[in-house]
Amino acid sequence: MTDPLATIQKPAAYDVLAPDGSEIRLMSQTSAGSMVHCSLPPGSASIAVSHRTVEEIWYFLAGAGQVWRKFEEHEGIVDVLPGLSLTIPLGTHFQFRNTGDLPLEFVIVTMPPWPGEDEAFPVDGPWPSG
């Protein structure tokens, strides 16, 4: 059982490289959801993916970038800067890229908690990854 009053400091080094290529630092988790800190280096683009069972809320902390999302008949690219939040509903195809000179950093809340590396699967996106 996890500590019901867990307190976690963001690690200096990333814990895992996400299926989309971003650096993930594990943060707090409950039975209803999990939270991570995500970082993408300057000049990089994630791999375009979709999720099998989870949805997410993102909150941007630092850097500048763009996020592409396609959900049913809705599709668009949004510029992201610190203070912006967005949603990734279940079934959304999405990709993000860093357009600035600093790491693109954001917090991701995943509901239910992230189940493992098989959750995300690749899809076609607007930008080459890397």
C-alpha positions in Angstrom: 0.0 0.0 0.0 1.3 3.5 -0.8 1.6 6.2 1.8 -1.9 7.9 2.0 -0.1 11.2 2.9 2.8 10.9 0.4 5.1 13.9 -0.1 7.4 13.8 -3.1 10.1 16.2 -4.3 10.6 16.4 -8.0 13.7 14.2 -8.8 16.7 15.9 -10.5 17.0 13.1 -13.0 14.1 11.6 -15.0 12.7 8.3 -13.8 11.6 7.0 -17.2 11.6 7.9 -20.9 7.9 7.9 -21.9 6.6 6.0 -24.9 6.4 9.4 -26.8 10.1 10.2 -26.0 9.6 12.8 -23.2 11.4 12.7 -19.9 9.1 11.7 -17.0 9.7 12.4 -13.3 7.3 10.5 -11.1 5.3 12.5 -8.5 2.3 11.7 -6.4 -0.3 9.1 -7.0 -3.7 8.0 -5.5 -6.1 5.3 -6.5 -7.9 7.8 -8.7 -5.0 9.4 -10.6 -1.3 10.0 -10.9 0.9 13.0 -11.5 4.2 13.4 -13.2 6.6 16.2 -14.3 7.3 16.0 -18.1 10.2 17.7 -19.9 11.1 17.9 -23.6 14.5 19.3 -24.6 14.8 22.3 -27.0 14.4 21.4 -30.7 12.6 18.1 -29.9 9.2 16.7 -30.9 7.5 13.8 -29.1 6.2 10.8 -31.0 2.5 11.2 -31.9 0.5 8.8 -29.7 -3.0 8.0 -28.3 -4.0 6.3 -25.1 -5.9 3.1 -24.6 -7.6 3.7 -21.2 -6.5 7.1 -19.6 -7.2 10.7 -20.0 -5.0 13.6 -18.9 -4.8 17.2 -17.8 -1.6 19.1 -18.6 -0.3 22.3 -16.9 2.7 24.1 -18.5 5.4 25.4 -16.2 8.3 26.5 -18.4 9.5 26.9 -22.0 7.5 27.3 -25.2 6.0 24.8 -27.5 3.0 23.5 -29.5 0.5 20.7 -28.9 -1.4 19.0 -31.7 -4.6 17.2 -30.7 -7.2 15.3 -32.8 -10.3 14.1 -31.1 -13.2 12.8 -33.3 -14.0 15.7 -35.7 -12.0 18.3 -33.6 -8.3 18.9 -34.6 -5.9 21.7 -33.9 -2.5 23.0 -32.8 -2.2 25.3 -29.8 0.8 27.3 -28.7 1.7 26.5 -25.1 3.5 28.7 -22.5 3.7 28.7 -18.7 0.3 29.1 -17.1 -1.7 27.3 -19.8 -3.6 24.0 -19.2 -5.2 21.6 -21.6 -7.0 18.3 -21.7 -6.2 15.0 -23.5 -9.5 13.1 -23.5 -9.5 9.3 -23.9 -9.0 8.5 -27.6 -7.3 11.7 -28.5 -4.3 11.6 -30.9 -1.7 14.0 -29.8 1.9 15.2 -30.2 3.9 18.1 -28.7 7.1 19.9 -29.6 9.5 22.3 -28.0 9.7 25.6 -30.0 11.9 27.5 -27.5 15.4 27.6 -26.2 14.6 26.1 -22.8 13.2 22.7 -21.9 9.4 22.5 -22.3 8.2 21.5 -18.8 4.7 20.6 -17.6 2.8 18.6 -15.1 0.5 15.8 -16.2 -2.3 14.4 -14.2 -3.5 11.0 -15.5 -6.8 9.5 -14.6 -6.9 6.6 -13.7 -3.3 6.3 -12.8 -0.8 5.5 -15.6 -1.0 1.7 -16.1 2.3 1.1 -17.9 4.3 1.4 -21.1 1.7 -0.4 -23.2 -0.9 2.4 -22.5 0.3 4.6 -25.4 0.4 3.5 -29.0 1.8 5.4 -32.0 -0.4 7.4 -34.5 0.3 9.7 -37.4 1.1 13.3 -36.3 2.1 16.5 -37.9 5.8 16.6 -37.0 8.7 14.2 -37.3 9.7 13.0 -33.8 13.1 13.4 -32.3 
